[in-house]
Amino acid sequence: MSAPATRAPEPSADPSAGHAPTNGAPHAKSAAKRVAPVQMTGAEAVVRSLEELGVDTIFGIPGGAVLPVYDPLYDSKVRHVLVRHEQGAGHAASGYAHASGRVGVMMATSGPGATNLVTPLADAQMDSIPVVAITGQVGRALIGTDAFQESDITGITMPITKHNILVREGDDIARSMAEAFHIAATGRPGAVLVDIPKDVLQLQCTFSWPPQLELPGYKPNTRPHGRQIKEAAKLITEARKPVLYVGGGVIRGDATEELKELAELTGIPVVTTLMARGAFPDSHAQNLGMPGMHGTVAAVAAFQRCDLIIALGARFDDRVTGKLDSFAPGAKVIHADIDPAEIGKNRHADVPIVGDIKNVIHDLLDALRRKAGGPDRIGNEGVGDPDLAEWWSYLNGVRDAYPLSYAPQSDGSLSPEYVIERLGKIAGPEAVYVAGVGQHQMWAAQFIEYENPRTWLNSGGLGTMGYAVPAAMGAKMACPDKEVWAIDGDGCFQMTNQELATCAIEGVPIKVALINNGNLGMVRQWQTLFYGERYSNTNLSTHSQRIPDFLKLAEALGCVGLRCERAEDVDDVINQARAINDRPVVIDFIVGADAQVWPMVAAGTGNDEIMAARNIRPLFDEDNSEGRA
């Protein structure tokens, strides 16, 4: 799974220059409102900062240390969503940010409230989602004394955030808040935490806006170097078996249109990582699908046989590469990323390009056109380019021989792949689909066709159970006019389903397709394949005992509960759910326990070991021009 690593050109580091970063639009260019110095409490300064930053929604739970903030928040236009668990607040903020491109905001109290944000902060950081966490802290005199509900949250989160700030003076609140939002939204987006002691929140301070940011060491390089662009263009025009390796950074950087232009100009095949689903339309002839552990055979074959990889906003994650020393053995690498730390981290880059991905692709297009001597093409005719004809012949042969498919369940039970496939067809490409981690995540990535960016949300890098429901809530609040589906497993669902109560109370009518196979499905699949079918602690009893009964649970949480056990009822129950828009809906799809995700590259093996299905292994050796076993 590839974490994104780019974003669109950022605002000035100085909000006084006219474009302060905002929750509403991180790179808006509207003139910043000026507020003359005024006395207020630190808590009032926090809320006022949120207002000036354009924040419209935050997710949180009050507690003793952060309670001072909740008093001025009572009179603010900023909408606070009272979640049922701090983890829900974090994932909701992440879903809000992922779906909208704006900064998501979470808030919690000190100690356990703050530590409950650790998982969503790590999750957002891994997938380059711009979020800001505001946490209360015990009073300054108590810090380090093991006071009640004290935790060193800045120390705890230092390895899993882009930046964090412990505010020590009330006069620093406005600047700290502005810096947090700026850092979260610019460069490679990520998670930022602002920790504020209770006495700082209670005491008077001086507030003015906009503040002068003090970030001398933070200067993301957004413009790629011309020499690297020139060298990249040379390699692209010389390549005979190139592949565009597209990561989620292309979505974070709002560069999907530029990507399409580059792909069509060059005729190069495109693979989109788990985080990049929707960055390039699935319906496009050049899209080979998703690479990696559960990617398409064609996408994996493209990597293993290519002579050039053009990596755009991708990080050569282990779930993509498999055993690293056997990944793409004959390929040179062009690696473009806004985060220089990612370039060369896992795979040597022959041409490293540091810069914003939109700028990188734009400059590449210009260089390729100049090299071709014309504005339209680089001397080829897209997929039909004579120089790439042999390459496309091979890839199309693999794609035809090993399409994504699934077999009926041997016991006649409902196939999870069929459920998800039908959901994608009925809800369509304009809907937003959210998944956690596991089999349901992979099937949703495989069997729903994604045509647009920011319509596929999932926990890619961290692989967080419990992500889907709160993230879907955040996505729906960011995009209220869109239909939002959480595709969840019965294991993941039981971790954060309490946020359905939040949805019901707040009027957020998300829909949940619960893929209930009675087990921790992906773990059970590994037990089937590698542990002799010894199913140790993977049976959740949601089939055998119906504990819990998800229909009753849904109703208890203020939702409509539906159940489906037969293929012939799938379309009807999905349409029933789509017709209900005044409250959340949960569909309990009772599916077979033995369904497995294919294709598959087992962990620790090379991509050449990919299995199209059990005991069916395509071979990509030099003697096999058609890519068949």
N, C-alpha and C positions, 0 to 999 in steps of 0.2 A: 504494500500500500504506500503510495507516495504522498507525502505531505507537501502542500503548496509552499512556495517560497518567494513569491513576488507580490507586488501590488502596484496600483496606478500611481502616477506622479503625486507626490505628497505636497501638502501646504507648506508655507514658510514656517520655519522654526519659531518665528516671532509672530504671535497672533496680532500684534499691533500693525503688522504689515498688510492686514486686510483679509486674511483667510485663516482664521483660527480653526483648528480641527474641531469638528462637531460630531456628536452622535448621529444627528440627522443626516449629515453628509460630510464624511471625513475630508473630502477635498473640495468643499464648496468655496466659491470665491466671492461671497458676499461680504460687504464691509463689516468689520467687527464693531459691535456696540461698545461705546466707551462708558464706563462707570467711574465717576470721581470717587476718591477715597472716602469711605464711610465706615463707621464703627458698627460692629455686629458680633455675635458669638461665633465661635469656630463652626458650630453646627449650622448656623445660618449661612456661613461662608461656603460650606460644602454644598448646600442646596442651591444657593445662588450660582455657584460655579457650574453645577449641572444644568441650570437654566440657561446660562450664558453659552454653554457648550452645545446647546440645542438638543439635549437629551429629552426624549419624550416618554421613555419607559425604562423602569428598573425593576429587577426581581430580587426579593429579599425576605428576611425574617428579622424582626427586632429582637433585641436582647439588651442586657444592662449597659454594656460599654458603648454600644452604638445608639442607645435610646435617645440621647440628646438630638440626633439628626432627625428622628422621626417626628419631633414636635414641629419644626418649621416645614417639614415635608407635608404635614397635614394641610397646610395652606398653599402648597405649591401646585402648579399646573403639571408638574412631572407626575406621570402615573406610576404608582408603586403597586406591584403585583405581589400579594402575600402568598408565597409558595408554602408547601408543606414540609419541605426539607431543603437545607442549603444546597445539597447537590442538585436538586431540581432547579434552584435559582441559577446555578452556574451553567447547566446545560441549556436552560431556557435563554439565558443571555447569549450563549454560543449559537443556538439555533436562530435567534433574532439577527445576530451579526452575519451568519453564514447566508441566510436567505436575502438579506437586505444590502449587505456591503457596508452597513453602518456599525459603529462600535456598540457592542452589547455591554450592559452594566449589571453587576450583581452586588448585593450588600449583605453583610452578616456581622454578628457581634464577635467579641473576642473568644479565645479558647476553642471550644468544640464547634461553635458556629463558623469560625474562620477555618478550622481544620477540615470541616466538611466541604470546603471549597477546593481542597487540594486536588481531588480527582478531576473536576471540570476545568480547573486551571491548567493542569497537565494535558488534558485532552485538547483544549483550545490551542495551547502552545504547540503541540505536536502537529496539529493540522493548520497552523497559521491563521487562526481566527482572531480578529481584533476584539478583545474584551478587557474591561476594567473592573477589578474587584475593589470595593471600598469596605474596609473592616474597622470595627471599633477595637480599641486596645485598652488595657487597664491604665490607670493614671501613671504619669511619668515616674512618680516616686515609688510606685509598686513594681515597675518593670524589672525583671530579674529576681524577684523575691518569691516566685512560685505562688503568686496571689491567686485568689479564686478566679477561675476561668481565664487564666493567663496562658498564652502559648506564644512562642517566638515565631509568629507567622511569616515575618519577613525572612528569617533564617530558614524556616521549613520550605518556603516556596522559591527560594533563590535558584535552585537548580531547574525549576520547572516553569519559570516565568521569563519573559523577555527583560523585565525590569521590575523592581519594587521599591517603594518609598516608605520610610517611617517618618511621619511628619512630627516635628518637635516643637514648632512654634505656630500659633494661629495665623500669623501674618504670612506664613508659607503655604497656606491651604490653597489659595487660588492658583498660584504658580505650580504647585504639585499636581493639582487636578488637571490643569492645562497640559503639563508635561506628560502626564499619564496617558491622556487621550491622544496626544501627538505621537508618542512612542508606539502605542498600540496600533494606530492606524497607518503609520508610514513605514517605509522600508519593507522588510518582511513582517507582515502583521503578526501580532501575538498577544500574550496575556500580560497585563500589568496590574500590580496590587498596590493600593494606597492604604496604609495602616495609620490610624489616628488615635492617639490616647484620649481617654474620656475627659480629662481635665482640659486638654487643648480644645475639645469640642464645647466645653462649658464656659470657658473664659472669653473675654472680649478680644477682638482682633481688628485690624484694619483691612478692609476689602476694597480692591479696585480692579478694574478690568478694562482692557486685556493685560495680563501680566507679561513681563519679559521672561521668556524661557531661558534657562541656564543649562544648556546641554552641549558643552564644548566638545565632548567625545562622540557625539551622535550625529553623524553626517552620512546617511545612506547615499551610496553612489547610484544615481538613477540613469546617467547617460553612459552607454557602452563606449568603449574605446574603439576608434575608427579602424585601427590596425587589426584588432580581433575580428571585427565585422568583415573586413576585407578578406582575411584568411578563412573565415567561415564560409563566405560566399564561394571562394575558390574550391574548398573541399566539397561543397554541395554540388557544384557544376561538374566536378570530376567523378563523383560517386556514381556507381552503377547499381548499387543495392542499398539505398539510403532508407531510413525510417525516422519519422517524427515522433519523438517520445514526449508526450504531453502530460504534465503534472498539474495539480490543483492550483499552482501559482498562476497559470494562465487565467483561471477564473478570478482569483484574488486580484490580479492585475487588470481586470476588465479588458482582456486582450483577445477575446474569442473571435471577434470579427477579423482582426489582423491575422490570427491563426488560420482562419478559413481562406483568407486571401493568399497567404503563403503556401498553404497546401495545394490550392488550385493552380497557383502560378507554377509550382514545381512538379506537380503530379506525384509527389512522394506519399507513400502510405502513412497513415496516422494510427498510433495506438494511444489510448487515453487511460490513465491510471484510475484506480478506484476513486480517488479524490477529484479526478478530472472528468468524470462522467457528465456529459452535457456540454463540455467545452467545445466539442466538435460533433455535429449532428450524427446520430447513429444511422440515419437514413442515407448518409453520404457514401458514395461508392468507395471512397478512399479510406473509410474508417474500418480498421481491422478488429476493433473491439478493445477489450481490456487485457493487459498482459499480466503475467505473474502467476502466483500460486493457484488461483482459480480463474485465470484468464482464458481467452480463446486460444485454440491451438494455432490459428493463423498469426495472432499477435506474438505468441511465444516463438514461433518459427521465424517471424520477421526479425526478431532480436538475434536469434541464434545464427542466422545466415546472412545478416546484413554486413555491409562494409563501412557504413557510417551511421552513427546515432546523433540526431540533433535533439538534445534534451532541453526542453523549455519549461522552467518552473517545476522541475522534478528533482528528486534527491537520491535516486538509485537505491531505494529501500530494499531490504532483504526479501520482502514479499514479492517484489518485482524481479529481482535478480536471481533468486535461489542461491545456490552455492556460487559465491562471487567469482572465484577463479575460473569457472566454466561459463560465465555469462558473456554472450556476444564475443566469442573469441577472436573473430576477424575484423572487428569494428574499430575505426577511429571514432573519437567522441568530441562533439561540440557541446559544451555545457553552459547554458545561459541561466543565470539566477541572480537575484538581487542580494542574496546572502552569500558572501564570499566563503564562509565557513563550509558551505555545502559542496562547493566545487573542488573536486579531487578528494573528498572525504572518503568515499567508498570506491570510486573508479577514476583512474587518471583521465584528465581532460586534455586532449590534444590542443583544443582551442577553448580556453576559458573566457567567458564573457560575463562580466559583472555589470548589472544594470537592471532597470525596470523592464519587465518583459514586454510591455507595450512598445517602449522605445526600441528595445532590441529587435523585435520583429519588424517594426517600421524601417529601421536602418538596414536590416537584412534585405527587405523587399527592394529598397532603393539600390543597394549594392548589386543585387542579382539582376535588376533591370539594366543598370549601367553596364554590367559585364556582358549582358546579352545585346546591348546596343539598341534597345527599344523599350517602350513602356509596358508592353503587354505580356510577353512571355520570355522565358530564358531559352528560347529555341526549341521548346517542346510543346506538345499538345496534351498536357495533363496526363491522365492515366494511359493514354495512347502514345506517349512519348516513345519513339523508337529506342532511345537509350535505356529506357526502363521496361521495355516490353517483356524481356525475358524474366525480369524480376517480378513483374505483375503476373506473368503466366504461372510462375511457381507459387506465388502467394494465393492467387485465385484457385489454383489446384488444391492447396491445403485447405482453404476456406470452404470449398465445395465438398471436400472429402470429410471434414470434421466440423460440421456446423454445431452451434450450441443446440442441445436437445436434451430430452429426458424421457425416461420410460415409465409406463404405468406402475403403480405399486403392486407388488406380487400378491398382497392380501386383499386387493381391490379397494383399499382405502383412498381417500382423497390425496392427490399429488400436490405438495406445496408449490412446486414450480408452476402448475396449472393455475392455481389460485393467484399467484403473483403476476403471471403473464396476463390473465384476464383482467386483473385490477389495472394494470398498465394500459391495456387496450381501452377499457371503459372510461377510466378517469382521464386518460390522454396525456400528451406531453406538456400541457400547460399547468398541470397539477404539480405540487411539491411532495416529494417522497422522502421520508426520514427513516433510517434504520439504525440499530445499535451495532452489535457485533455477533458474528456466527453464521450459521447456515442461511437464515432468513436474509441477512445482509448481502451475502454472495448471490443468492437467487434474485434479490431485488436489483442488484447491479447487473446481473446477466439478462434477465427476462423482461425488464421494463426498458422500453426504448426512450432514450433521453435526447431531446432535440435542442434544449435550451440550457444555458448556465444557471446555477443557483436553484435548480429543481431537484437536486439529489444531495441530501445531507446525511452524513454518517460519521461514526467514530472510526477514522481510518488508521491513524498512527498509534493511538493508545489502545484502541479496541475495547471500548468501555461498555459493559453491560449496564443497562438503565439509561442510556443516552436518549433513546428514541422519543418517549412520551414528552418529557420536558422540552426537548429540542423542537419537537413539532409544535408545542405550545408557543415557544418563542418565535418560530417561523410564521405561524398564523397571526400573531400579534404584529409582526413586522409587515406581513403581506395579507391583510384581512380579506382582500378580494379573491385570494387564491384558495383553491381546494387543497388541503393539507392532509396527507395520509402518513401515519406512523405505521410502518411495517415492523412488527416486533415478534420476538419469540417468547414462549411461555416462561422461560428462565429470565430473560432480560426484563420482561414486563413486570415481574414480581419485585423488582428492585426499586422502581420509581413510579408505580402506577398510582400512588397517592396524588400525584399532580393532576390526575383527571378531576379530582375534587376542585382544584384550583381552576381548571378549565371550565367546569360547570358553573362555578360561582362568578368567574370573571367574564363569562360569555364568550368563550373561545371554542367554537365547535369543530375541534379536530376529529378525525376519524382514525380508528385503530384497526388494522388488519392483523389479528393475533394468529400467528402461525404456530398452532398448538400441536406439537408432536409428542408431548408427554415427557420430554427428555431435554437435557442439555445437548442439543443436537450435534453441534460441531465436535464436542468432546466425544460423544458417542460414536461419531463417524471415525475418529481416530482410534477408538477402542476396537471398532469393527475391523479396521484395516491393519492395525499395528500391535494390538494387544489381545489377539486371539478371542475376540468377542466377549471379553471379561468386562462387563458393564458395571464398573465400580463407581457408585455414587453419582450416577447420571440420570436415574429415573426420578422425575419430579412428582410422580403420582397424579399429575393433572389429567391423565387418561384413566388410570386404573381406579382411582378413588374420587376423581373430580374435586380434589382439594388443591386450590380453591375452586369453587364453581364460578367461572369468570362472568357468567351472565348475572348472577346475584351480586358479585363484586362490582360489576359495572353499574348496576342499578343503585347499589349502596353509595357509590361515588357520584351520583347525579347524572349518569349517562344512560343512553339506550343500549341495551345488550341484545345482540343477535347471535345465532349459532348456525353454522353450516357444516354438514358432514358428507354431502353428496355433490359430485361434479355438476349434475344437472341443476343444482340450486345456486351455484356460485354467482352467476350473472345477476339473478334476481336479488340476492341478499346484498350484493354490492350496490345495486341500484336503490334498494331500500335505504341503505346507509347514506347514499348521496342525496337522497330526497330530504333528509333530516338536517336542518341547519340552525336549529335553535338550542342545541346542546351537543356534547360529544357523543360519539357512537363507537362501541366496541363490537367487532365481529369475531367470535370465537370459531376459527376454522380448525376443525378436528382433522388433522392430516396424519399420514403414515409415519411411523417412527423410523423406518428403514431407508427413507430417501437420503441420498448423498449428493454432495456438490461435486460436479464434474464439469470441465477437466480439473486436474489436480497435479500440482508439483509438491511432493512431500517436503516438509521442512528439512533442511540440511542436504538436499539433493540438488543437482543441477537442472536447469530448464530442459535439457535434453531428455530428462527422465519423465517428462510430462506424460500423464495418463489421460487419454481422452475419455475413458471409462475404466471400470475395474478390469485389470489385466489386458487392456488395450493401450499400447504405448506407441505412438508415432515416433519414427526415427528421423532425425535430421542430419544424417551423415552425408558426406560428400558424394557417396555412391548412389544416393537415393534422391534423384532430382524431383520426384513428385511428392516427397515428404510423407510417404506411407510406410507402414510397418510391413 
